[in-house]
């Protein structure tokens, strides 16, 4: 959709991440600070930009799942009306004749409520506009091989969007191997933003797994663009400007600086530490992260205040049984002994488990981890055991 020469965009994210994504878009100049803030449950943040802004959004956003461009929106209560109005949209800006497409349709409170029938009419509209019916492929959000078209019918309003990202943005390109219960890169970045970490104080993850939190922290502190190592769907648009993209990536590479750190990651699983080191090397930040094989009781944080940001086991996917209560009790005890006056942020799906740390709780942020409702508990580590 075009407004005053600008394209309407939508950066999608996990529920609860909207405020942090909005701040990222403000820093990119794609959202004005005086625009109404995003709220949890909206599933993303809207913005207006030229196409170059979509390049920058995909290159730089750390907490977005994907970036969509709104092709158009219109009222439709009959299938013939839907096809006619959809055919009038500027498909040629984003599709080439015969290009494979994958359509996903959702319908809510609309006379046109059959999603498959709506998808069929939109597909026909593309063929009408392009003078050739496109090849249709199954919709695969994780590994798309076709241009993704998203159609939403809501209260008889049809909104048609095209994906500009391709694979989800959490796939930075550095994590080829994963430990158990992997944490998505986008969620790790959201945890760092929510924790209030100042990007210069020491950061410790004592349950680091495949190393995503320390890696994302090092990239954030160094100013490294999270999308610099991958390709995007917008590169297949007919109007893609390769020169502009090259300039943006060159500027991003030159902006990287040596972070203060240190960044520490530890885990009691030797296989996880091996994976974490390999991932950090691919991300280009291995020289700034110290990974160690250690149980929570053996952590050795540096002196002075810092942040613990971590994703401990909480019994849904990799740890079940009675050991979790002891683990959280031990976690809190070790932090009070080794990290006095530090800040702590950790994911947990059970407030009773989270409270066993006996830390000085400040607040929490509701999030979702792999479809599991969780809360990021934010707390201050007391200087002395309570």
GUTITOR-209078 format. One record per residue (C-alpha): x, y, z. Coordinates in pm, whole numbers. Layout:
BEGIN
X Y Z
...
END
This chain:
BEGIN
0 0 0
137 341 -97
76 661 101
237 988 -14
503 791 -196
574 574 108
507 204 151
320 72 452
521 -188 640
460 -420 932
738 -573 1141
597 -886 1304
722 -1016 1639
642 -1247 1928
371 -1133 2171
522 -911 2439
814 -795 2224
629 -502 2061
772 -222 2283
1130 -329 2217
1068 -368 1844
911 -22 1835
1222 126 1996
1439 -44 1734
1226 105 1456
1255 448 1617
1634 416 1622
1625 324 1252
1416 633 1180
1123 424 1054
885 516 1339
853 859 1496
882 874 1876
553 1064 1903
356 788 1726
133 592 1963
337 317 2132
292 -47 2048
121 -272 2302
159 -638 2385
-72 -853 2177
-54 -650 1856
194 -896 1710
418 -631 1560
466 -265 1475
354 -71 1165
574 183 987
597 386 665
906 392 446
1051 385 100
1167 41 -13
1519 119 114
1375 126 466
1263 -234 427
1623 -325 339
1744 -156 658
1471 -313 871
1567 -665 761
1936 -589 804
1915 -433 1151
1607 -549 1343
1699 -786 1624
1356 -863 1770
1133 -889 1458
1028 -1225 1316
979 -1089 965
902 -767 778
595 -734 555
505 -475 293
134 -398 269
35 -430 -96
-316 -298 -37
-632 -300 170
-993 -275 57
-1350 -367 149
-1486 -689 -1
-1804 -887 69
-1827 -1083 -258
-1570 -1308 -426
-1598 -1125 -758
-1531 -797 -579
-1235 -949 -398
-1076 -1076 -721
-1137 -750 -910
-993 -527 -639
-698 -760 -572
-617 -767 -945
-585 -388 -942
-299 -394 -692
60 -331 -814
178 -694 -810
440 -622 -1076
648 -430 -820
715 -748 -623
650 -1044 -854
783 -1153 -1190
561 -1340 -1435
533 -1704 -1337
714 -1659 -1005
607 -1924 -749
388 -1792 -469
262 -1934 -141
-57 -1786 -1
-173 -1793 361
-518 -1657 438
-692 -1591 768
-1056 -1483 797
-1228 -1321 1097
-1580 -1179 1124
-1619 -1147 746
-1878 -1255 488
-1590 -1411 297
-1498 -1659 568
-1364 -1956 370
-987 -1911 367
-920 -2156 81
-1176 -1981 -139
-1026 -1640 -59
-678 -1771 -144
-809 -1908 -475
-953 -1566 -572
-634 -1382 -478
-432 -1630 -681
-663 -1569 -974
-623 -1194 -926
-245 -1229 -951
-290 -1421 -1276
-528 -1153 -1406
-277 -877 -1331
35 -1059 -1448
-134 -1223 -1749
-8 -1557 -1627
-121 -1779 -1343
169 -1821 -1096
292 -2154 -974
154 -2228 -628
364 -2387 -357
277 -2498 -7
310 -2225 254
624 -2289 461
701 -2006 700
1029 -2155 822
1194 -2242 489
1000 -2060 216
1098 -2131 -143
829 -1909 -297
718 -1549 -249
492 -1550 55
160 -1364 19
-41 -1309 335
-412 -1230 311
-621 -1123 607
-999 -1079 600
-1110 -889 909
-1458 -738 942
-1493 -749 561
-1166 -560 509
-904 -742 303
-539 -670 377
-284 -820 137
83 -822 235
402 -964 87
690 -1095 291
1021 -915 241
1229 -1139 470
1217 -1493 337
1335 -1716 618
1236 -1583 963
1471 -1314 1092
1583 -1524 1388
1787 -1721 1135
2089 -1491 1144
2306 -1744 964
2551 -1823 1244
2366 -2102 1424
2407 -2418 1219
2409 -2638 1527
2187 -2618 1833
2186 -2754 2185
1875 -2886 2358
1569 -2657 2377
1721 -2383 2160
1633 -2021 2230
1554 -1814 1922
1792 -1530 1848
1507 -1278 1834
1386 -1378 2180
1741 -1360 2318
1769 -1005 2184
1433 -913 2340
1556 -1050 2675
1864 -829 2654
1655 -520 2581
1404 -601 2855
1677 -666 3112
1796 -306 3090
2152 -419 3015
2360 -110 2930
2572 -286 2661
2896 -212 2846
2870 -396 3180
2973 -763 3213
2708 -1010 3096
2682 -1370 3215
2465 -1659 3097
2521 -1960 3326
2282 -2184 3125
2412 -2078 2784
2327 -2385 2576
2421 -2305 2215
2542 -1960 2322
2269 -1744 2171
2239 -1491 2456
2615 -1411 2482
2642 -1406 2102
2348 -1167 2063
2488 -953 2345
2829 -931 2180
2673 -845 1844
2453 -579 2004
2741 -421 2196
2966 -429 1889
2699 -274 1668
2700 -572 1432
2398 -596 1201
2212 -923 1272
2111 -969 907
2449 -913 747
2518 -1283 683
2199 -1385 503
1976 -1325 202
1619 -1192 195
1303 -1226 -13
1318 -862 -124
1629 -948 -327
1394 -1122 -571
1171 -815 -620
1190 -672 -975
1283 -333 -833
1556 -459 -600
1846 -214 -595
2161 -421 -548
2379 -111 -528
2178 31 -237
2197 -302 -56
2573 -321 -108
2612 29 33
2401 -58 339
2599 -374 416
2929 -194 363
2824 80 605
2712 -184 857
3047 -363 840
3240 -40 892
3027 50 1197
3136 -252 1403
3342 -158 1709
3516 -356 1981
3269 -400 2270
3364 -351 2633
3234 -683 2770
3322 -927 2904
3060 -1171 2777
3052 -1498 2966
2866 -1819 2888
2881 -2143 3082
2698 -2475 3076
2748 -2815 3235
2701 -2986 2895
3030 -3019 2706
2847 -3068 2378
2659 -2742 2426
2982 -2551 2490
3136 -2693 2171
2831 -2581 1974
2834 -2238 2137
3198 -2178 2043
3132 -2281 1682
2828 -2053 1662
3023 -1759 1805
3298 -1813 1549
3046 -1807 1263
2892 -1491 1409
3234 -1324 1417
3224 -1255 1792
3414 -1553 1936
3711 -1332 2029
3489 -1138 2272
3310 -1427 2449
3444 -1659 2716
3265 -1996 2714
3336 -2245 2991
3224 -2592 3094
3082 -2539 3442
2781 -2610 3658
2593 -2317 3807
2775 -2367 4138
3113 -2314 3968
3058 -1984 3788
3329 -1721 3823
3187 -1380 3731
3416 -1075 3717
3423 -822 3996
3190 -528 3989
2823 -500 3891
2689 -671 3584
2392 -857 3438
2288 -1222 3441
2059 -1292 3145
1970 -1656 3101
1719 -1924 3003
1737 -2193 3273
1551 -2525 3241
1188 -2510 3344
1067 -2863 3292
874 -2840 2965
1115 -2973 2705
1442 -3089 2857
1414 -3117 3237
1140 -3280 3433
1131 -3412 3785
1204 -3278 4130
1552 -3142 4056
1418 -2811 3925
1324 -2679 4269
1675 -2748 4392
1820 -2595 4074
1637 -2264 4118
1717 -2252 4487
2084 -2311 4405
2071 -2057 4121
1957 -1783 4357
2205 -1883 4626
2499 -1875 4385
2397 -1537 4247
2376 -1387 4597
2718 -1526 4683
2898 -1452 4355
2707 -1164 4193
2609 -916 4467
2439 -601 4333
2406 -752 3986
2084 -744 3781
1920 -1070 3680
1678 -1158 3400
1568 -1516 3344
1288 -1696 3162
1055 -1930 3346
705 -2065 3286
631 -2121 3656
626 -1829 3901
669 -2070 4191
996 -2193 4046
1110 -1838 3968
1041 -1729 4328
1269 -2001 4468
1570 -1789 4372
1468 -1548 4655
1598 -1251 4461
1468 -896 4488
1204 -903 4214
1133 -583 4022
887 -681 3751
833 -930 3473
768 -933 3098
528 -1190 2949
675 -1359 2641
649 -1681 2442
928 -1932 2390
860 -2188 2119
487 -2151 2179
527 -2188 2557
397 -1890 2761
684 -1772 2980
773 -1471 3188
1105 -1293 3187
1163 -1238 3557
1360 -922 3631
1531 -898 3969
1815 -743 4163
2066 -965 4336
2093 -879 4705
2435 -832 4856
2359 -1074 5137
2140 -1385 5159
1790 -1303 5271
END
